[in-house]
Every structure is written in C-alpha cells, then in structure tokens.
Amino acid sequence: MYSNVQSRDPDEAACPVCGQPYDQRVVVERGDRWADVFGGPPFSTLSKYSRRCASRTDVEEERQRGPGEQVVYLHDDGPAGGR
C-alpha cells in the first residue's frame, strides 16, 4: 500500500529531515514494488527530483509511521545531480 500526495503550499508542511518544502510525499510500505509506487522505471523519478529524504515521520498525518513504512519526501530544487 502506498499513497502519493503533492505538497500544495510551501508554507504548509516542511520535510522533517531537511526542513525544506517538498514537492511530493510518498508513503512506502515493506513489500511495495518500485513500479507500483512510482509508476515507471527508477531513473524517471530519480532524474525528476534532485533531492529525496526518507523518514518515519509523516508531517501530513502528524504521526510516526510503523516499522515497515517510510515516508519519502521528494524535492525539485532544479536538475537532479546538480548539487
């Protein structure tokens, strides 16, 4: 099971890892396949977002995720690999 949510307002919730606004939030559970979560090959997502942070803290639901879950915060700060 996964959920994929766009961050609408940069002032809304910030990434708990880096403190910056994020462009997309994805909840990934143990056993999820890459294609099921991101809908394409890994390079398509990795090249779109220049920074990715992972945490068990879910800022949108204001709770800690379980041991088999991670929340991935995707940041579009420009071309991937530019940092």
C-alpha positions in Angstrom: 0.0 0.0 0.0 1.3 3.5 -0.8 0.0 7.0 -1.0 1.2 9.7 -3.2 0.4 13.3 -2.3 1.5 16.6 -3.8 2.5 19.4 -1.4 0.3 22.3 -2.4 1.6 25.2 -0.3 5.3 25.5 0.6 4.2 27.1 3.9 2.0 24.1 4.8 4.4 21.3 5.9 8.1 21.0 5.7 10.2 17.9 5.2 11.1 16.6 8.7 14.6 15.6 7.5 15.9 18.8 5.9 13.2 21.4 7.0 12.6 22.5 3.4 9.3 22.4 1.4 8.8 19.3 -0.6 7.1 18.8 -4.0 5.8 15.3 -3.4 5.3 12.9 -0.5 5.1 9.2 -0.9 4.4 6.6 1.8 6.1 3.3 1.0 5.4 0.0 2.9 7.6 -3.1 3.1 6.9 -5.2 0.1 5.9 -2.4 -2.3 7.5 -2.6 -5.7 9.1 0.4 -7.4 6.7 0.3 -10.4 3.7 0.2 -8.1 4.8 3.2 -6.1 6.4 5.5 -8.7 4.7 4.2 -11.9 7.8 4.0 -14.0 11.5 3.0 -14.1 13.7 4.2 -11.3 15.6 6.7 -13.5 12.4 8.6 -14.3 11.8 9.5 -10.7 15.4 9.9 -9.7 16.1 12.2 -12.5 13.0 14.3 -11.9 13.8 15.1 -8.2 17.1 16.4 -7.2 16.8 15.6 -3.6 15.0 12.8 -1.7 14.6 12.4 2.0 13.1 9.5 3.9 11.7 9.4 7.4 9.2 7.5 9.6 7.7 10.9 10.5 4.6 11.7 8.4 4.2 15.5 8.6 0.8 15.5 6.8 -0.7 13.0 9.1 1.2 14.3 12.1 2.3 10.8 13.3 5.1 8.3 13.3 4.7 5.5 10.7 5.1 1.9 11.7 8.4 -0.1 11.4 7.6 -1.4 7.9 6.8 2.1 6.5 8.8 5.1 5.3 7.7 8.5 4.0 9.8 9.7 1.1 9.8 13.5 0.6 10.8 14.4 -3.0 12.3 17.9 -3.6 12.6 19.5 -7.0 15.4 22.0 -6.5 16.5 22.0 -10.1 18.2 19.4 -12.3 18.9 16.2 -10.4 22.6 15.7 -9.6 23.2 19.4 -9.7 24.2 19.5 -6.0 
